Amino acid sequence: MTGSRTQLTAYGGIISSVLAAVLLLAAPWHAASLIGAFLLACVPAGAAVMCWIDSGEAAAQAGLTLVISLAAVAIFSAVMIWIAAWEPRALLALALLAVGSCAYRLRRGGLR
């Protein structure tokens, strides 16, 4: 069961990253962009971490993914504001990193 939870998290991270980027960059409606922003804030960064760590329970895996994602977005945003370089689209870098981490996890296969 260890591999399946982390693999599902990896697939979820890739899908949510791509969907969030598409909604943010190409959505014709503001509501769709808002959904993309929420998706970007809630899944990719946490999935990039949790695809490597099995929490032992599906609900804990999802909860930790959410918490890590929200914390990463908050820290990244605070740093951008602190250095006076706020650019909301720079948060898409988190989605790019998540795709890389999750794809590497899936390619690597089982935990070692």
N, C-alpha and C positions, 0 to 999 in steps of 0.2 A: 504493500500500500504506500510505502514511502515515495516511490517514483511517481505514482499517479497523481498525488496531491501537488507535488512540485511541478510536474509536467503540465497539469491543468493550470496552475498559476502562471507558468511560462507562456502557454498558449493565450491565456487571458490577458497577460501583459502585452503581447504582440498585437493581438486584435484590438485591445482598447487604445493602444498607442496610435495605431494606424487610423482607427475610427475617430479619435480625438483630433488628430492632425487634419484629417479630411474635413471634419465639421468646423474646425476653427479657420481653416484657410479657404474653403470653398463653399461654405454654407450660404445660401441666398437669404436666409432669415436670421434675425438676431437671436431668436429662440433656439435655433439649432446651434449657433455659436456658443450660447450659454450652456447647452447640454454638453458640447465638446469641452468647454472649460471645466465643468464639473467632473467630467470623465477624466480629463488630464490631471486634475487635482486629486482624484480619489484612487486611481489604480496603477498607472505605469511605474512610478518610482518604487512603490512598495512591491510590485510584482518582480521588479528587477532584483530585489533583495530576497524576497520570499520564495522565488523559484529555486533558490539554492538551499533553503532551510525548511525542513519539514517540522511543522509545529505539533504533529501528532493527532490533530483533529481538524476537520474541515472548517468549522466555525472560527476556530482560533486562527487558522491560516488566512481566512478572509478578513478577519478583524485586524490582524497584524499588517496585512497588505494595505488596508485602509489607513491605519494609523501612521505607518511609515511613509506612505505617499503624502498625506496631509502635512506631516512634519517636514519632509523634504521640500515641498512646495513653499511652505512658510519660511523655512530657512533660506532657500534660494531667493525668494522674493525680498526678504529682509536685507539680505546682502546686497542685492541690486539697488534697493532704496538707499541703503547706507552709503554706498559708493556713488550715489547720484547717477546711476546708469539704468534707471527703470525702463525696461522694454518687455511688455507682456509676452510678446512672441518668442522671447528668449527662453521661456518656460518649455517651449517645444524641444529644447535640448534634453530635458528629462525624458521625454518620449523617445528620442533617438537613443539615448543611453539604455533605456529600458528594452528597446527592441534588440540592441546589441547583446545585452546581458541574457535576455530570455532566449534568443536564438542560439547563443553559445551554449547555454544550459541544455537546450534540446539537442543540439548537435553532439555534445559531449556524452549524453546518455545518462546512465545511472550514477548515483552518488558514490564517491570513493572515500 
